[in-house]
Amino acid sequence: MKIEVFSDFTCPFCYIGKRELERAIDLAGYSGQVEIEYKAYQIGPNTPKEDAPTLYDGMAAKFNSTLKEVKEITKGIARRAEEVGLHYNFEEMKTAHTEKAHRLAKWTRKFGKESVYTEELMSGYFTKGKDLNDESFLLKVIENLNLDVGAAKGVLASNDFSESLDKDRYDAQQLGVQSVPFFVFENHYGIKGAEPTDVFVRTLHQAAELAGIQPVLKMIGDGEAICADGECQL
């Protein structure tokens, strides 16, 4: 089953939606049967590449709000994140330009590491306040993934994979994607936003029918208190 995920590394609901999708895949019994492709969608393409403001200051300027109002907004987002086991640290976050991070993501996909790379970047940004435009952080992630750091430096120093980002933007326009996260299942079903797990589960089952796959039986319990071969055990 193919799922395309339009998202940005600094979108708080994208990380929440990622967790909801992962949980749903496990609950619905499709682990190991799903191919996820991340599609770049920059929510802040005009974000400064250097001396980026804190997330609070950036939001206040963007929405013409007070710092108090912004903090109230992020409290609600943090509570939603807690529901899926994520602990957001808004106090440490800075706004971040994500073009470099997205280009590098396209490179990691060549080695089957895009998903874990995405997890590392989102975790670093939302829980540790990492700057996703900081090449030293990006390259540290690459090193941790056992990929070629020298080759990754070459990607960052060039415009490699810019065309891939352009294609993602085109695909988003064709589908009418105007916000993220946005999930496309088997190019047939779409989910907008970080919906509850049961919404993802239902959609997975519908998409599985199109893909011609069946869920794998998920065993629950420890297998005790059974009868077999004429004997019963407690």
Secondary structure, DSSP 8 states (H G I E B T S, - for coil): -EEEEEE-TT-HHHHHHHHHHHHHHHHHT-TTS-EEEEEE--S-TTS-SSS--BHHHHHHHHHT--HHHHHHHHHHHHHHHHTTT----GGG-B----HHHHHHHHHHHTTT-HHHHHHHHHHHHHHH---TT-HHHHHHHHHHTT--HHHHHHHHHS-TTHHHHHHHHHHHHHHT--SS-EEEETTTEEEESS--HHHHHHHHHHHHHHHT--------S---SEEETTEEE-
